[in-house]
């Protein structure tokens, strides 16, 4: 299959591994990825077993479900308990723990929570249920933001009065800026996310080598993609010339998808946002502009996100999201916390680091 089989070619993978082995400098090499699909495929294809021992591949906050704050989940649960409401959510969100309960438990109690696959489904449901307040949980990174923005524009065009959006949309570059400043991580480079970069391009990462002297490479998701991205970062280290390289040129361009960026800018503005495990990061979220405030659930219903909610006892999800520990460093991993009984969001989502470690252990 084109763009799949050739990126899983064992001979090509072997050649790249030999180059990495030959070129890797001595000492610790810490490369962080900030994409859940990289996390999953790195473990799925056992790449950790093939790379030099001094090369550490760190999972960062690349799972949008995982980084949605506990306060945001509590907001959604509060809204689900209001009369005549329908909460629309992506499936992974239902099992993410709030302070006391989950959306999955609320669905069992009231039936007010529904799984959808796109924000655009909210348009149809709002038309079919004029007596209901339809609230879509807008979760994700730059990747999902364009379709959510288009849904808000469609709702305005059709003059829908009963469709609302509760935004927890996050921006990746500000989170990377936050992480690169953490001296405990001692980062050698970033493997930048392919999906997000398809929207924003490679230019938004250029501040990282310019300000911090740390290299980046945008990479695809197949084994050869990931290994080539790692090799590029090692070459940057050897040359002592940090920069932003683009391994994923078949999808990603320097400027990204300009139409998608325009529709995001039309509907949203950046704001400070709470990330689970990371805390409040300046200008790292997307808030609905005042022009579209009648679709903003937080504005309409007056339910604010509570910061600093207490995390489950002994759960180290926050440290996993920061890259300070691997899932194996959490005392609950695969014991009290597993995919059938997740304590933290990193075990819930298919893009979560704990889920990947458990699935491919």
C-alpha positions as CSV (number, residue, x, y, z in Angstrom):
1,X,0.0,0.0,0.0
2,X,1.5,3.3,-1.0
3,X,2.8,5.5,1.8
4,X,2.5,2.5,4.2
5,X,4.5,-0.5,3.0
6,X,7.5,1.5,2.0
7,X,7.7,3.1,5.4
8,X,7.7,-0.3,7.1
9,X,10.4,-1.8,4.8
10,X,12.7,-3.8,7.1
11,X,15.8,-3.3,5.0
12,X,15.4,0.5,5.0
13,X,14.6,0.5,8.7
14,X,17.8,-1.6,9.3
15,X,19.9,1.0,7.3
16,X,18.5,3.9,9.3
17,X,19.1,2.0,12.6
18,X,22.8,1.4,11.6
19,X,23.2,5.1,10.9
20,X,21.7,6.1,14.2
21,X,23.9,3.6,16.0
22,X,27.1,4.8,14.2
23,X,26.3,8.5,14.6
24,X,24.8,8.7,18.1
25,X,27.1,10.8,20.3
26,X,28.0,9.5,23.8
27,X,26.0,10.6,26.7
28,X,22.2,11.0,27.2
29,X,20.1,11.9,24.2
30,X,16.6,12.9,25.3
31,X,14.1,13.4,22.4
32,X,10.6,14.4,23.2
33,X,7.6,13.7,20.9
34,X,4.4,15.7,21.4
35,X,2.0,13.6,19.4
36,X,-0.1,10.7,20.7
37,X,0.2,8.8,17.4
38,X,4.0,8.9,17.7
39,X,3.7,7.5,21.3
40,X,1.5,4.6,20.1
41,X,3.6,3.7,17.1
42,X,6.9,4.0,18.9
43,X,5.7,1.3,21.3
44,X,3.6,-0.7,18.8
45,X,6.6,-1.3,16.5
46,X,9.0,-1.8,19.5
47,X,11.3,0.9,18.3
48,X,12.5,1.3,21.9
49,X,14.1,-2.1,21.7
50,X,16.1,-1.2,18.6
51,X,17.6,2.1,19.5
52,X,20.9,2.8,21.4
53,X,20.5,2.6,25.1
54,X,21.6,6.2,25.7
55,X,18.8,7.5,23.4
56,X,15.6,8.1,25.4
57,X,12.4,8.8,23.6
58,X,10.1,10.8,26.0
59,X,6.4,11.0,25.6
60,X,5.1,14.6,26.1
61,X,1.6,16.1,26.3
62,X,0.5,14.9,22.8
63,X,-2.8,13.5,23.8
64,X,-5.6,16.1,23.6
65,X,-7.9,14.0,25.8
66,X,-5.2,13.6,28.4
67,X,-4.4,17.2,28.8
68,X,-8.0,18.4,29.1
69,X,-8.1,19.6,32.7
70,X,-10.1,18.1,35.4
71,X,-11.8,21.4,35.8
72,X,-13.0,21.2,32.2
73,X,-14.5,17.7,32.8
74,X,-16.3,19.0,35.9
75,X,-17.7,21.9,33.7
76,X,-19.0,19.3,31.2
77,X,-20.6,17.2,34.0
78,X,-22.3,20.2,35.5
79,X,-23.8,21.1,32.1
80,X,-25.0,17.5,31.5
81,X,-27.0,17.8,34.7
82,X,-28.9,20.8,33.5
83,X,-32.5,20.4,32.3
84,X,-33.0,19.7,28.6
85,X,-29.3,19.4,27.7
86,X,-27.5,17.1,25.3
87,X,-23.8,16.8,25.7
88,X,-21.9,15.8,22.5
89,X,-18.5,14.3,22.9
90,X,-15.8,12.3,21.3
91,X,-15.8,8.8,22.7
92,X,-12.4,8.9,24.6
93,X,-13.6,11.8,26.7
94,X,-16.4,9.9,28.4
95,X,-14.1,7.9,30.8
96,X,-11.7,10.8,31.7
97,X,-12.1,11.4,35.4
98,X,-13.4,14.6,36.8
99,X,-13.2,15.4,40.5
100,X,-15.9,12.9,41.6
101,X,-17.3,11.2,38.5
102,X,-17.0,10.8,34.7
103,X,-19.2,11.6,31.7
104,X,-19.7,7.9,31.2
105,X,-21.3,7.6,34.6
106,X,-23.4,10.7,33.9
107,X,-24.6,9.1,30.6
108,X,-25.7,6.0,32.5
109,X,-27.5,8.1,35.1
110,X,-29.3,10.6,32.8
111,X,-28.8,9.6,29.1
112,X,-27.8,13.2,28.4
113,X,-24.3,12.4,27.0
114,X,-23.9,11.3,23.4
115,X,-20.9,10.1,21.4
116,X,-20.3,11.8,18.1
117,X,-17.5,11.7,15.5
118,X,-17.5,15.2,14.3
119,X,-18.6,18.7,15.5
120,X,-20.7,18.9,12.4
121,X,-23.1,16.3,13.8
122,X,-24.1,18.9,16.3
123,X,-25.8,20.9,13.4
124,X,-28.1,18.0,12.6
125,X,-28.9,17.2,16.2
126,X,-29.7,20.8,17.0
127,X,-32.1,20.9,14.0
128,X,-33.8,17.6,15.1
129,X,-34.1,18.6,18.8
130,X,-35.2,22.3,18.9
131,X,-36.3,21.9,22.5
132,X,-32.9,20.8,23.7
133,X,-29.7,22.7,24.4
134,X,-27.0,20.9,22.4
135,X,-23.5,21.4,23.8
136,X,-20.5,20.1,21.9
137,X,-17.3,19.4,23.9
138,X,-14.6,21.1,21.7
139,X,-11.5,19.2,22.6
140,X,-8.3,18.8,20.6
141,X,-5.3,20.6,19.1
142,X,-4.9,22.6,15.9
143,X,-5.9,19.5,14.0
144,X,-9.6,19.5,15.1
145,X,-10.0,23.2,15.5
146,X,-10.8,23.9,11.8
147,X,-13.8,21.6,11.7
148,X,-15.1,23.0,15.0
149,X,-14.7,26.5,13.6
150,X,-16.6,25.5,10.5
151,X,-19.4,24.1,12.7
152,X,-19.7,27.4,14.5
153,X,-19.8,29.3,11.2
154,X,-22.5,26.8,9.9
155,X,-24.5,27.3,13.1
156,X,-24.4,31.1,12.7
157,X,-25.4,30.8,9.0
158,X,-28.4,28.6,9.9
159,X,-29.2,30.9,12.8
160,X,-29.3,28.0,15.3
161,X,-30.3,29.1,18.8
162,X,-29.7,25.9,20.6
163,X,-26.2,24.8,19.7
164,X,-23.2,25.7,21.9
165,X,-19.5,24.8,22.2
166,X,-17.5,24.3,25.3
167,X,-13.9,24.9,24.2
168,X,-10.9,23.1,25.6
169,X,-8.9,23.5,22.3
170,X,-5.1,23.6,22.9
171,X,-2.1,24.9,20.9
172,X,1.0,22.8,20.7
173,X,3.9,25.4,20.2
174,X,3.2,27.2,23.6
175,X,3.3,23.9,25.4
176,X,6.6,23.1,23.7
177,X,7.9,26.5,24.9
178,X,6.8,25.6,28.4
179,X,8.5,22.2,28.3
180,X,11.8,23.3,26.8
181,X,12.2,25.7,29.8
182,X,12.0,22.8,32.3
183,X,15.7,22.0,33.0
184,X,14.8,18.7,34.6
185,X,14.0,17.3,31.1
186,X,17.4,18.1,29.6
187,X,15.9,17.9,26.1
188,X,18.2,17.3,23.1
189,X,15.4,17.7,20.5
190,X,11.7,17.6,19.7
191,X,10.0,15.2,17.3
192,X,7.2,17.5,16.2
193,X,3.7,16.3,15.5
194,X,2.7,15.4,11.9
195,X,-1.0,16.1,12.1
196,X,-0.7,19.4,13.9
197,X,2.1,20.5,11.5
198,X,-0.1,19.7,8.5
199,X,-2.3,22.6,9.7
200,X,0.3,25.1,11.1
201,X,3.3,24.2,9.0
202,X,6.9,24.1,10.3
203,X,7.5,27.8,10.8
204,X,5.8,28.0,14.3
205,X,8.6,25.8,15.7
206,X,11.4,28.0,14.6
207,X,11.6,29.9,18.0
208,X,12.8,26.7,19.6
209,X,16.2,26.4,17.9
210,X,16.5,30.2,17.8
211,X,15.8,30.9,21.5
212,X,16.9,27.6,23.1
213,X,19.4,26.0,20.8
214,X,17.3,22.8,20.6
215,X,16.6,21.1,17.2
216,X,13.3,19.9,15.9
217,X,12.1,17.6,13.2
218,X,8.5,17.2,11.9
219,X,8.0,13.5,11.3
220,X,5.3,11.1,10.0
221,X,4.0,8.1,12.0
222,X,5.4,5.0,10.4
223,X,8.5,3.3,11.8
224,X,10.7,4.7,9.0
225,X,9.3,8.2,9.5
226,X,10.0,8.1,13.3
227,X,13.5,6.7,12.9
228,X,14.4,9.2,10.1
229,X,13.2,12.0,12.4
230,X,15.4,10.7,15.2
231,X,18.4,10.5,12.8
232,X,17.9,14.1,11.6
233,X,17.9,15.3,15.3
234,X,21.1,13.3,15.9
235,X,22.7,14.9,12.8
236,X,21.8,18.3,14.1
237,X,23.5,17.5,17.4
238,X,26.7,16.3,15.7
239,X,26.7,19.4,13.5
240,X,25.8,21.6,16.4
241,X,23.4,23.4,14.2
242,X,19.9,23.2,15.7
243,X,17.1,23.9,13.2
244,X,13.6,22.8,12.2
245,X,13.7,20.0,9.6
246,X,10.8,18.4,7.8
247,X,10.9,14.7,7.3
248,X,7.1,14.6,6.6
249,X,7.3,16.6,3.4
250,X,4.7,14.5,1.7
251,X,2.1,16.1,3.9
252,X,3.6,19.1,5.7
253,X,4.7,22.4,4.2
254,X,6.5,25.4,5.8
255,X,3.4,27.5,5.8
256,X,0.8,24.7,6.5
257,X,-2.8,24.8,5.5
258,X,-3.6,28.5,5.1
259,X,-7.3,28.0,4.6
260,X,-7.6,26.0,7.9
261,X,-5.6,28.7,9.7
262,X,-7.9,31.4,8.3
263,X,-11.0,29.7,9.5
264,X,-9.5,29.1,13.0
265,X,-8.5,32.8,13.2
266,X,-12.0,33.9,12.1
267,X,-13.7,32.1,15.0
268,X,-11.1,31.8,17.8
269,X,-8.6,33.9,19.6
270,X,-5.8,32.6,21.8
271,X,-6.1,32.7,25.6
272,X,-4.4,31.3,28.6
273,X,-5.4,27.7,29.2
274,X,-5.2,25.0,31.9
275,X,-3.4,21.8,30.9
276,X,-3.7,18.7,33.1
277,X,-0.4,18.1,34.7
278,X,1.2,21.2,33.3
279,X,-1.0,23.9,34.8
280,X,-1.8,27.3,33.2
281,X,0.2,28.0,30.0
282,X,-0.1,31.5,28.5
283,X,-1.8,31.8,25.1
284,X,-2.0,28.1,24.7
285,X,-5.7,27.7,24.2
286,X,-8.4,28.8,21.8
287,X,-11.4,30.7,23.0
288,X,-14.5,31.6,20.9
289,X,-14.4,35.2,19.8
290,X,-17.0,37.7,21.1
291,X,-18.5,37.8,17.6
292,X,-19.7,34.2,18.1
293,X,-20.2,34.5,21.9
294,X,-23.8,33.2,21.7
295,X,-22.3,29.8,20.8
296,X,-19.9,29.9,23.7
297,X,-21.2,27.5,26.3
298,X,-19.0,29.0,29.1
299,X,-20.4,32.4,28.3
300,X,-24.0,31.4,27.9
301,X,-24.3,29.1,30.9
302,X,-21.9,31.0,33.2
303,X,-20.0,27.9,34.3
304,X,-16.3,28.6,34.7
305,X,-13.4,26.2,34.7
306,X,-12.1,25.6,38.2
307,X,-8.2,25.5,38.2
308,X,-6.1,23.3,40.4
309,X,-8.5,20.4,40.9
310,X,-7.0,17.6,43.1
311,X,-5.7,14.7,41.1
312,X,-6.5,11.0,42.1
313,X,-4.3,9.8,45.0
314,X,-0.9,8.4,43.8
315,X,-1.8,9.0,40.1
316,X,1.3,10.3,38.3
317,X,-0.4,11.3,35.1
318,X,0.8,14.8,35.4
319,X,4.4,13.7,35.6
320,X,3.9,11.4,32.6
321,X,2.5,14.3,30.6
322,X,5.4,16.5,31.5
323,X,7.8,13.8,30.4
324,X,9.4,13.6,33.9
325,X,8.6,9.9,34.2
326,X,7.6,7.1,32.0
327,X,4.3,5.3,32.7
328,X,6.3,2.6,34.4
329,X,7.2,5.1,37.1
330,X,3.6,5.4,38.3
331,X,2.8,3.1,41.2
332,X,-0.7,2.5,39.9
333,X,0.4,1.5,36.4
334,X,-1.1,-1.9,35.3
335,X,-2.2,-2.5,38.9
336,X,-5.0,-0.4,40.1
337,X,-4.9,1.6,36.8
338,X,-5.5,-0.2,33.5
339,X,-7.7,0.3,30.4
340,X,-10.6,-1.4,32.1
341,X,-10.3,0.7,35.2
342,X,-8.4,3.9,34.3
343,X,-7.5,6.1,37.2
344,X,-5.9,8.9,35.1
345,X,-6.6,10.1,31.5
346,X,-3.3,8.8,30.2
347,X,-4.7,5.3,30.5
348,X,-8.1,6.3,29.0
349,X,-7.2,7.6,25.6
350,X,-5.8,5.5,22.7
351,X,-3.3,8.3,22.3
352,X,-2.2,8.3,26.0
353,X,1.3,7.2,27.0
354,X,0.0,4.9,29.7
355,X,-2.4,3.2,27.3
356,X,0.4,2.7,24.8
357,X,2.8,1.2,27.4
358,X,0.0,-1.1,28.7
359,X,-1.2,-2.2,25.3
360,X,2.3,-3.0,23.9
361,X,4.0,-4.0,27.1
